[in-house]
Amino acid sequence: MDPTFVYDDDCGFCTWWADQVADRTDLRLVGFSELTPALRERLPDDYEDCVHLVTDEAVYSCGAAAEQALVRTEIAADADPVVDFFRQFEDYERLRERAYRWIADRRDKLGLVVSKTPPARDRTGE
């Protein structure tokens, strides 16, 4: 399976962010509305709570998925050693997840600044 970025394709901010990732990586994008049974089976039960990055070896969720996507971008290619360094610290994961949750909880407001018509809405005409 190609590394796959799974996101909420009914959210304008999420769609914008996923598009930024897709433009800067070779990750395949799959929205929640397009999940295949095989891909859905690899995700956690509460998969709609956050983004996920699925590879052959692992499934990253929430802040870990965002981090994995970012370090795969061309603009953050040199950040991998920095992220590896931060991973050594006990508080890093907690801070990463808190930062992710802060953004996720405000995506409606952030969508007023940056947004893209979600593909799920394009298909339904909403």
Secondary structure as GFF3:
##gff-version 3
##sequence-region A 1 126
A	DSSP	beta_strand	4	7	.	.	.	ID=ss1
A	DSSP	alpha_helix	12	24	.	.	.	ID=ss2
A	DSSP	beta_strand	28	31	.	.	.	ID=ss3
A	DSSP	three_ten_helix	32	34	.	.	.	ID=ss4
A	DSSP	alpha_helix	37	42	.	.	.	ID=ss5
A	DSSP	three_ten_helix	47	49	.	.	.	ID=ss6
A	DSSP	beta_strand	52	54	.	.	.	ID=ss7
A	DSSP	beta_strand	59	61	.	.	.	ID=ss8
A	DSSP	alpha_helix	63	71	.	.	.	ID=ss9
A	DSSP	three_ten_helix	74	79	.	.	.	ID=ss10
A	DSSP	alpha_helix	80	86	.	.	.	ID=ss11
A	DSSP	alpha_helix	90	105	.	.	.	ID=ss12
A	DSSP	alpha_helix	107	110	.	.	.	ID=ss13
A	DSSP	alpha_helix	119	124	.	.	.	ID=ss14
###
